[in-house]
Each structure stands twice: as structure tokens, then as C-alpha cells.
Amino acid sequence: MLDLACGDGFLLDLLAAAGHQAIGVDVSSGDLVLARQRPASVAEGRAQQLPFADHSFDSCVSHMAFMLMSDIDEVAAELARVLRPGGRLALVLSGSAAGDDARALFGKLLRETLADVPAEQRLSPLGDKRCRTRAGLDEILAPAGFVPVQWRTEQIDFSGSLEQVWDFFSVTYNLFPLSESASSALKAAFFAEAPALTGPDGLIPLAFPVHLASTRSVYRGQ
Ligand SMILES: C[S@@+](CC[C@H](N)C(=O)[O-])C[C@H]1O[C@@H](n2cnc3c(N)ncnc32)[C@H](O)[C@@H]1O
């Protein structure tokens, strides 16, 4: 099994514990330093040009990474190449904000902050929007030779205190390109506006939708 964009390799441990023989691949040498401290094997490489022979894997999983990748059609073609015919692909993709919770507020404040910062500090949008919907994902995967995806959406509840919800955003979003003063202004604006969202349980609601998509490569010539 391939763990595409394995990051620090947390999922590789879970896969090994479940009895799978898994290899991770990631482009980030920093993450791979951490992944190499685990028992599983990992390789450095880009999803657009995987360092594996044709038909090397029975299956591939990828958690919270596919929707961030550029040149996604190349990634789909590479996955079809390294999977054996009929091999399975399972993706966990982040969904869109609900519109009325802390994630929507954070997004609005982030956009306002970015409007005021110099171009080099802007966070460039990552990935391909088609990954946000089932039809869009099929549009990426079908030409590479995958059957239509099975698709399910789950809401993960990250509701918490003001500090917990802020911590979630500052870890989930890469704010690194922002200057210290821009990220402090963003934090101050969030701490001023987010308490109004507090529910009767004293927590700020935060639902994080994830899409679970699975498919398999077709048997060509059959
Ligand atoms: C949000 S992290 C998720 C990491 C891991 N799957 C997890 O769930 O903890 C996204 C990962 O995708 C990797 N990544 C992004 N683009 C990539 C590419 N083109 N090829 C390989 N890895 C890539 C990043 O280096 C990062 O480790």
C-alpha cells in the first residue's frame, strides 16, 4: 500500500498496526525526517513523478493532501501507473466551510488581512477546486483510468474554547508567509469577533467537513 503525501508518517503506523505493508512518499524532506523515525519505509518524491515502478501497489491512500497538489491530472496519471490494474485508491479531502461557523469567520478575516499585506506575503491558493466535489474528482480521475468514485462526507467536530479554535486554525493554515504584525492583527480580529459565536455549551462551534472518496483503476483491455 502506498501512503501518498505521508507527511510525518502518522498514518503509516496505523496502517502497519492494521496489518498492511505500507510505504510513504512525500515531497517535504522536513516531514520525512520525522517519518523516518517510524518503522515504515518512506521515500522522497513528488506525486507528479512518483519514484516507483509501474503496478507496484495494490492500493493507495492519501490523507488531507490530494486537494493541495498542483498539476493534479499528472498526479492522477501517476497513481494509475503505480497501482496494479484494479488497484484501489482512497482519498480523504477537506470540504468547504459551513458558512456560519468559526471557519467562515477565520476565512473572512484572513481575506481582509491579506488584502492589506504586500504581494509577497500573500498565501497563494493551493490545489485544484475540482477536488471539492464528487463530479470534479471524477473529472480528474476518470481520464487517468479510474472508475467513478464512491463519496461520503463526514463532519468532524473541533468545537472548543476561543484559544483551542484559534490554535486549530493557526496549525491547519500555513500563516508563515504573513509578517508578525499581520498575523497578530488577524489573531486580534479573531479574538474580538469569534466570542459572539459561542454556543449555550460555552464552546465556539467548529465543524470541519471531510470527504472520503474511494475508487479503483480499471482493468485495461478487459
Ligand atoms: C496537510 S499535509 C498531510 C500529511 C499527512 N498525509 C497527514 O495527514 O498528516 C499535506 C502533505 O502533502 C505533501 N505534499 C504536497 N504536495 C505534494 C506533492 N506534489 N508530492 C508529494 N507530497 C506533497 C506535503 O509535503 C505535506 O506533507
The ligand as an ORCA input file, in Angstrom:
! r2SCAN-3c Opt
* xyz 0 1
  C      -1.681     18.548      5.219
  S      -0.245     17.572      4.999
  C      -0.907     15.937      5.280
  C       0.159     14.959      5.655
  C      -0.332     13.577      6.053
  N      -0.972     12.871      4.962
  C      -1.249     13.696      7.248
  O      -2.449     13.510      7.095
  O      -0.749     14.003      8.346
  C      -0.011     17.627      3.240
  C       1.228     16.883      2.781
  O       1.244     16.847      1.360
  C       2.593     16.903      0.954
  N       2.596     17.270     -0.460
  C       2.038     18.373     -1.016
  N       2.240     18.355     -2.347
  C       2.915     17.208     -2.641
  C       3.406     16.621     -3.850
  N       3.221     17.222     -5.018
  N       4.036     15.433     -3.773
  C       4.224     14.818     -2.587
  N       3.805     15.327     -1.417
  C       3.145     16.511     -1.439
  C       3.180     17.941      1.883
  O       4.583     17.881      1.927
  C       2.537     17.539      3.207
  O       3.317     16.599      3.906
*
